[in-house]
Each structure stands twice: as structure tokens, then as C-alpha cells.
Amino acid sequence: MPMMNLLVAFNGSDGSVAALRYAASLADRLGAHVTAMLAHSSHEVIDKRSRWIPREALALLEAANTDILREIEAKFEAERTALRLTNALQLKEVTGRVDSVLSEAARHYDMLIVGSHADTDDAHVTLHPDRIALLSGRPVTVVPADYDGGGGLNHAALAWDGGRSAARALSDSLRLFEEAGRVDVLTVGPRSGWPIDDLLTHLARHGVEAIHHEWPKSQPVATTLVNWCKRNRPSLLVLGAFEHSKFREDLLGGVTSDVLSQIDIPVLLSH
């Protein structure tokens, strides 16, 4: 199924600017439509219903909230103009828990495109791509803040362990693989016992040339994937997110989080 309806999260961060540019380039290449969304929680740090808060303080809270949002909107307008999408791209503003809002919205699109998470982002507009991939049920492409490679696809890389999330990631990205015509299948350590040749045959029947690369289980998965990508420069890494529990990954660290913190190319996450 072609990707014709893309959602991009824009919160004014460097990552979201890169995501917007990537989405525009991808949409132009695919002939798709892009919708931009500013999801934010309230900037209230205290309960404004409390009677003891002076009216002047309430006014300052409202002004602070408005100023931050207007700054984001101004940055979006500058990017929209630079991309020459003044009449074709609008910014929807939605209030709520950011990850939850974007996860729910993403279910109505073919893909959500976001910038990489940064600790310097304002707390009320910050998002967590890994959580959204887990919650949304849709593919989430994460674009690093300094990425300027556009939405072109010369070849892609698929991290494969034979698990459910990897299979979902393969399905979500197959249209992109068909366009690229070439995929490097990367396996590190244990994977399902099913023959890898069946995966390569599946890709070949979709017109995709697939090359398998394998490393022993003694290699750290995230580091191996990231280093391979830095050496071979695929346009996209496709990764099944959180094959183990999100709680375990948060507690002990995991492949998904480690890859996102180190990678310098877009990563498509599916769960």
C-alpha cells in the first residue's frame, strides 16, 4: 500500500525542523499529503483555579503559554515559506498529553514523522518517539536533529530478529523497500529459527534485492547496527521497536533507545 497521508509533529525544536523538511521531501517524492501538528500540554505549573493566585499572576501564566506557542508557530511559518508550501501545509494545534495525542492522531495516517528527542526541548511540547511507536500502532520515523539528507532513498537497512515487531516493521516499510530496490538485512545474535532465505525470497518477490549481514551474539546489537549504518550510509534504518517489554528497556536500557541516541540517519520504528 502506498504512503499517501503523512503526519509530522512540529514543536519548534531542531529535531522537528529536520522532521518537517524530511516529511516535505518524502511527500514530494511519493506524491503524498503532509499534515503538521503542534501537540502541547498546558503550561500551568500551579492550579489556576486556586483563589489565592493574584489576577496579575494568572495573566503572566497565560502570556508565557501564549508566547511559547507563538514562537513555535513563527518558526513553522518560516519553514513553510522556505519549503514553498504556504498554501499546501497547515499546522494543527492540539492540547493534551503530547505522546498520547500524537499516538492517537497517528492512527489516522500512514506514518508519523518526528524529530529525535532532546532533553533541552520545552517540557510541555517534548515528545518521546519510542513511546509513540509503542502506543500508536503506526510506523514512526525519527529524524535526527542535524539530518539534512532529504527524503530520498538509495537503499535501506532492516534490523531483523524474526520477531513480531520486526515483521511489523517489514510490512510497514515494504512500499519504501520496493521503491529503493535494495535492502541490507542486518541480524545480530539470536533470531528465530526460521530460515533467513525465506525472508530474502519474500523481498525478492517484491522486486527488492536483499543482502544478508550477520554478526554473532557476542556483539552489542545497537552499537553494531549504528556502526554499520555509519560505514555504509543507508538512507533509512527500519527497526522493530521494543520486542521486549518497554518497562524492561526503560529499566535496563535496550536496543531501541540506544540506537535512537546514537544514530545519524532516519529510523523507522514499528511495534
Secondary structure per residue as TSV (DSSP state, phi and psi in degrees):
chain	resnum	aa	ss	phi	psi
A	1	M	-	360.0	128.2
A	2	P	-	-69.4	151.3
A	3	M	-	-90.0	107.8
A	4	M	-	-116.7	-8.9
A	5	N	E	-137.4	101.9
A	6	L	E	-110.8	141.6
A	7	L	E	-115.1	131.5
A	8	V	E	-120.9	131.8
A	9	A	E	-86.9	128.2
A	10	F	-	-126.7	119.0
A	11	N	-	-126.6	14.3
A	12	G	S	86.1	-8.5
A	13	S	S	-74.1	164.2
A	14	D	H	-60.0	-36.8
A	15	G	H	-63.8	-40.5
A	16	S	H	-70.9	-30.9
A	17	V	H	-64.2	-45.6
A	18	A	H	-61.9	-39.1
A	19	A	H	-65.0	-41.0
A	20	L	H	-63.9	-44.3
A	21	R	H	-64.3	-41.5
A	22	Y	H	-63.9	-43.8
A	23	A	H	-62.0	-42.0
A	24	A	H	-63.9	-42.6
A	25	S	H	-65.9	-42.4
A	26	L	H	-64.5	-43.0
A	27	A	H	-63.9	-39.2
A	28	D	H	-64.0	-38.7
A	29	R	H	-72.2	-36.6
A	30	L	H	-92.6	-9.3
A	31	G	T	69.9	33.4
A	32	A	-	-99.7	169.0
A	33	H	E	-103.1	141.4
A	34	V	E	-116.3	133.8
A	35	T	E	-117.2	133.1
A	36	A	E	-103.4	142.5
A	37	M	E	-134.1	130.3
A	38	L	E	-103.0	104.4
A	39	A	E	-100.6	130.9
A	40	H	E	-148.5	146.8
A	41	S	-	-89.3	172.0
A	42	S	-	-68.4	146.2
A	43	H	-	-88.6	17.4
A	44	E	-	-75.4	127.2
A	45	V	S	-102.8	-10.5
A	46	I	S	-139.7	163.3
A	47	D	-	-75.1	111.7
A	48	K	T	-71.2	-9.0
A	49	R	T	-80.2	-12.0
A	50	S	-	-63.2	133.9
A	51	R	T	-71.4	-22.5
A	52	W	T	-79.7	-9.7
A	53	I	S	-77.4	123.0
A	54	P	-	-61.1	148.5
A	55	R	H	-59.0	-35.0
A	56	E	H	-63.7	-37.2
A	57	A	H	-67.2	-39.1
A	58	L	H	-61.2	-40.7
A	59	A	H	-63.8	-38.2
A	60	L	H	-66.2	-40.0
A	61	L	H	-61.4	-45.5
A	62	E	H	-62.9	-41.4
A	63	A	H	-65.8	-40.3
A	64	A	H	-62.7	-43.5
A	65	N	H	-61.5	-47.0
A	66	T	H	-64.7	-42.7
A	67	D	H	-60.5	-43.9
A	68	I	H	-63.7	-44.8
A	69	L	H	-65.6	-39.2
A	70	R	H	-67.1	-34.6
A	71	E	H	-63.1	-42.1
A	72	I	H	-64.4	-43.2
A	73	E	H	-63.1	-38.7
A	74	A	H	-65.0	-40.5
A	75	K	H	-65.7	-39.6
A	76	F	H	-62.1	-43.9
A	77	E	H	-61.6	-40.0
A	78	A	H	-63.2	-42.9
A	79	E	H	-67.2	-41.6
A	80	R	H	-61.6	-40.3
A	81	T	H	-67.0	-43.8
A	82	A	H	-62.8	-32.8
A	83	L	T	-83.4	-4.0
A	84	R	T	59.0	43.7
A	85	L	-	-120.8	29.9
A	86	T	T	-54.8	-40.4
A	87	N	T	-97.0	-6.8
A	88	A	T	-110.9	-5.6
A	89	L	-	-137.2	121.0
A	90	Q	-	-116.1	157.6
A	91	L	E	-109.5	117.0
A	92	K	E	-90.1	133.7
A	93	E	E	-108.1	124.5
A	94	V	E	-131.8	133.6
A	95	T	E	-102.7	137.9
A	96	G	S	156.4	-171.6
A	97	R	-	-67.5	120.7
A	98	V	H	-57.3	-51.2
A	99	D	H	-62.3	-39.4
A	100	S	H	-68.4	-43.2
A	101	V	H	-61.0	-47.9
A	102	L	H	-68.3	-35.6
A	103	S	H	-63.3	-43.6
A	104	E	H	-68.3	-42.8
A	105	A	H	-63.0	-39.1
A	106	A	H	-61.7	-25.1
A	107	R	T	-65.9	-12.1
A	108	H	T	-103.5	13.7
A	109	Y	S	-135.1	165.8
A	110	D	S	-75.4	-31.0
A	111	M	E	-158.1	145.9
A	112	L	E	-106.6	132.1
A	113	I	E	-116.0	125.2
A	114	V	E	-132.9	160.9
A	115	G	E	-83.5	160.3
A	116	S	-	-64.7	149.1
A	117	H	-	-69.8	139.3
A	118	A	-	-133.4	135.9
A	119	D	T	-66.1	-17.6
A	120	T	T	-83.8	-8.1
A	121	D	S	-63.8	147.0
A	122	D	-	-57.4	135.0
A	123	A	T	-60.8	-25.4
A	124	H	T	-90.8	-3.4
A	125	V	T	-126.8	1.0
A	126	T	-	-69.9	149.2
A	127	L	-	-132.7	162.2
A	128	H	-	-126.0	99.5
A	129	P	H	-55.8	-38.4
A	130	D	H	-64.7	-40.8
A	131	R	H	-65.6	-40.4
A	132	I	H	-65.2	-39.8
A	133	A	H	-61.0	-36.7
A	134	L	H	-70.3	-38.3
A	135	L	H	-89.6	-30.3
A	136	S	H	-81.1	-31.5
A	137	G	S	77.5	9.2
A	138	R	S	-123.7	156.3
A	139	P	-	-67.2	140.1
A	140	V	E	-123.8	119.4
A	141	T	E	-98.6	124.3
A	142	V	E	-103.8	123.2
A	143	V	E	-108.1	122.7
A	144	P	-	-60.5	150.8
A	145	A	T	-59.6	-34.1
A	146	D	T	-100.8	15.5
A	147	Y	-	-78.3	130.7
A	148	D	-	-133.8	26.6
A	149	G	-	-83.7	-2.0
A	150	G	T	72.4	-175.7
A	151	G	T	-97.8	13.2
A	152	G	-	-67.7	156.4
A	153	L	-	-136.1	100.6
A	154	N	S	-84.1	-44.6
A	155	H	-	-159.9	160.9
A	156	A	E	-121.5	164.5
A	157	A	E	-122.2	139.0
A	158	L	E	-119.3	117.5
A	159	A	E	-80.1	123.6
A	160	W	-	-130.9	125.2
A	161	D	-	-125.5	5.9
A	162	G	S	80.3	2.8
A	163	G	S	-84.3	177.2
A	164	R	H	-62.1	-45.3
A	165	S	H	-65.5	-38.3
A	166	A	H	-64.0	-40.2
A	167	A	H	-64.8	-39.9
A	168	R	H	-64.5	-41.1
A	169	A	H	-63.3	-40.2
A	170	L	H	-60.5	-47.6
A	171	S	H	-62.1	-43.2
A	172	D	H	-66.5	-26.1
A	173	S	H	-107.6	2.4
A	174	L	H	-61.0	-37.4
A	175	R	H	-61.4	-38.7
A	176	L	H	-69.5	-38.7
A	177	F	H	-61.6	-42.1
A	178	E	H	-60.7	-38.4
A	179	E	H	-69.8	-42.3
A	180	A	H	-67.8	-38.2
A	181	G	-	80.7	-2.8
A	182	R	E	-148.6	134.2
A	183	V	E	-138.9	134.4
A	184	D	E	-98.3	121.6
A	185	V	E	-93.7	120.7
A	186	L	E	-110.8	122.1
A	187	T	E	-123.8	133.2
A	188	V	E	-128.1	116.2
A	189	G	S	72.7	-152.4
A	190	P	-	-62.8	143.6
A	191	R	-	-144.7	173.9
A	192	S	-	-60.7	155.4
A	193	G	S	-75.6	-4.6
A	194	W	S	-66.4	139.9
A	195	P	-	-59.6	133.1
A	196	I	H	-65.8	-23.3
A	197	D	H	-60.5	-29.5
A	198	D	H	-68.0	-35.6
A	199	L	H	-67.0	-43.4
A	200	L	H	-64.6	-36.9
A	201	T	H	-66.1	-42.2
A	202	H	H	-57.7	-46.5
A	203	L	H	-65.8	-40.8
A	204	A	H	-61.8	-36.5
A	205	R	H	-71.7	-12.8
A	206	H	T	-98.6	12.6
A	207	G	T	77.2	23.4
A	208	V	-	-112.1	123.6
A	209	E	E	-77.8	121.2
A	210	A	E	-118.7	133.7
A	211	I	E	-119.7	129.9
A	212	H	E	-96.9	131.6
A	213	H	E	-122.4	135.4
A	214	E	E	-134.3	140.3
A	215	W	E	-128.2	151.6
A	216	P	-	-71.1	164.6
A	217	K	T	-67.9	-13.4
A	218	S	T	-71.4	-14.8
A	219	Q	S	-83.6	137.2
A	220	P	-	-67.5	129.0
A	221	V	H	-62.5	-54.3
A	222	A	H	-60.5	-46.4
A	223	T	H	-62.9	-40.5
A	224	T	H	-63.2	-45.5
A	225	L	H	-63.3	-46.7
A	226	V	H	-64.5	-45.0
A	227	N	H	-63.7	-39.7
A	228	W	H	-62.3	-42.5
A	229	C	H	-64.9	-37.7
A	230	K	H	-67.8	-32.4
A	231	R	H	-78.5	-36.9
A	232	N	H	-107.3	-9.4
A	233	R	-	52.0	55.8
A	234	P	-	-68.2	159.9
A	235	S	S	-79.6	-18.8
A	236	L	E	-155.3	138.6
A	237	L	E	-109.2	127.8
A	238	V	E	-105.4	128.2
A	239	L	E	-139.4	130.4
A	240	G	E	-76.9	121.0
A	241	A	-	-88.1	136.4
A	242	F	-	54.8	57.6
A	243	E	S	-64.0	-29.4
A	244	H	S	-96.1	175.0
A	245	S	-	-65.7	146.5
A	246	K	H	-60.7	-37.5
A	247	F	H	-61.0	-44.6
A	248	R	H	-63.9	-41.6
A	249	E	H	-66.0	-39.8
A	250	D	H	-64.4	-38.8
A	251	L	H	-75.3	-43.3
A	252	L	H	-109.9	-7.8
A	253	G	-	83.9	151.9
A	254	G	-	-157.1	174.8
A	255	V	H	-59.5	-45.9
A	256	T	H	-57.6	-53.8
A	257	S	H	-64.8	-40.5
A	258	D	H	-66.7	-40.8
A	259	V	H	-63.0	-47.1
A	260	L	H	-63.0	-30.2
A	261	S	H	-79.1	-15.4
A	262	Q	H	-116.3	-21.6
A	263	I	-	-76.9	150.9
A	264	D	-	-121.2	16.8
A	265	I	S	-127.9	164.0
A	266	P	-	-62.1	145.3
A	267	V	E	-125.2	126.2
A	268	L	E	-94.6	119.0
A	269	L	E	-104.9	137.6
A	270	S	E	-137.6	152.4
A	271	H	-	-138.9	360.0
